[in-house]
Amino acid sequence: MYEVTPQNRPAVPARRRVESGKTGDMRPAVRYKQGMKPARLLPSRPRAAMLLAACLSVLAPGSAGAANLQVIDSTQAPWPSIGRVNVAGYRTTSMCTGTLIAPTIVLTAAHCLYDSRTLKPFPPDRLLFIAGVRRNEYAARLETACFLTAEGFVPSKDVSLDDIRKDVGILILKEASSLAPVPPLAARQAVHIGKDTRFRSVGYRRSRRYLPTVVPACRILGSPRGIWITDCSAESGVSGGPLLIETQDGPRVAGVTSARIDADRSAIVPFSNWQALLENPSCRQSAPAAKPPAITGQ
């Protein structure tokens, strides 16, 4: 998970809730977290970092936060179709969250598919989607044929807002799953999204790896540079997790968790940023003359 934390924060009015820290400039330190691996302090691009810090300083959470965190212990839909994206096995310490959005497609964060030290892609045969992890049980163990990331995504240790905006990837599975997918939100279903819209943020947290957790009623605080800043809390393991919204057609994936900002806020890649990625979900490098049907929330 990308984690954005203020390295040096200037004095601000008391009405704003801030973390303690040394005074100085507004450049935040950005740490890259993947699964259970220790975070490392990394530099940031000054202009983008200052913009992010300025945006976040005024987006104080109301907080849906950890106090309202719910543990899900259920085999009812949609929970069996949300699971862990593991590297090299079920009990590996490198993990993110993913969602089965079509019988052969798992949606997750792009940075979960790369080694955080070398920035090289993981071999597809090391990437597994363990659906519906529930204590020592799971709904399905699904192998990866290949993966694709949003156009323009480049794994980086020098993280910018654009890195977060493009931080979405899909696993294309070797075999279709019989589980009921959780489709992405369709454009027609998004017309009523606003400041009062409530979402559910789902993920497998480092602190609770064998049951999914939900922040039940979080909301969008702002949308700088095409990403959603929400008051959904997050931690390692939640990267790639879905931001669910209820529609007349059932739950839909409205966004993908990318970054933890602080104890109460996270950065989400909204559905509008990754629609192109779903237009031709194929392991072939070039699109065939007749494209397969696009994945929609219909």
GILINNOR-V999792 format. One record per backbone hydrogen bond with DSSP energy under -1.0 kcal/mol. NH is the residue of the N-H (numbers start at 1). CO is the residue of the C=O. If there is no record, write none. Layout:
# GILINNOR-V999792
nh = [NH NH]
co = [CO CO]
This chain:
# GILINNOR-V999792
nh = [2 3 4 5 9 16 29 30 31 33 36 37 49 50 51 52 53 54 55 56 57 65 68 69 70 72 79 81 82 83 84 85 86 87 88 92 96 97 98 99 100 101 102 105 106 107 108 112 113 114 115 119 122 126 127 128 129 130 131 132 134 135 137 139 140 142 144 145 146 148 150 153 164 165 166 167 168 169 170 171 172 173 174 177 182 185 189 190 193 197 199 200 201 202 203 206 208 213 214 215 218 221 222 227 228 229 230 231 238 240 241 243 244 245 247 250 252 253 254 256 257 258 259 260 261 262 266 267 268 269 271 273 274 278 279 282 295]
co = [258 31 260 29 22 13 5 42 3 1 93 34 45 46 47 48 49 50 51 52 53 231 65 66 214 212 76 78 79 98 130 96 128 94 126 89 85 239 83 107 81 105 105 102 171 99 169 109 110 111 120 115 113 123 124 86 142 84 140 82 137 210 134 131 131 129 127 172 172 170 168 150 160 161 162 164 166 108 148 106 146 104 143 103 100 253 186 187 190 194 218 244 215 242 213 236 205 203 70 201 199 229 229 224 268 222 266 219 235 257 238 255 200 252 250 247 245 183 243 269 241 267 267 2 265 265 230 259 228 256 254 270 271 275 276 280 278]
